């Protein structure tokens, strides 16, 4: 009965994978989806766009939302990549240690590109949140100042010579 081929149609590409690989794929898909969802609030919250009014603080809340989404995507991607790296290392560690000819263990370039992408997501989320916080602090201090004609002469930068 050797060399018998069947034409079975698989119902799912995830059906014949181990549970840990299905988990990794789910985390990576969540990472991609959430990072795509983070782009529209970021674009609407930029100062150069006029899609949302800037007066009511909606832009700051959109930027915060985008930053949180990028952080969530980065954490999800980090979990998936660490899980995949650990499983791959454990799976092939014994074969590499036995010195079987032709068996090597290396994480491919796509893994390292994914690590770079996840690092960029984490960095983007942190940068959006920190810079938005600094902009809110600076905006409050500038809005609480008195108009230039009501400030004392030394605060406006005018110099008087005696």
Secondary structure, 3 states (H helix, E strand, C coil): CCCCCCCCCCCCCCCCCCHHHHHHHHHHHHHHHHHHHHHHHHHHHCCCCCCCCCCCCHHHHHHHHHHHHHHHHHHHHHHHHHHHHHHHHHHHHHHHHCCCCCCCCCCCHHHHHHHHHHHHHHHHHHHHHHHHHHHHHHHHHHHCCCCHHHCCHHHHCCCCCC
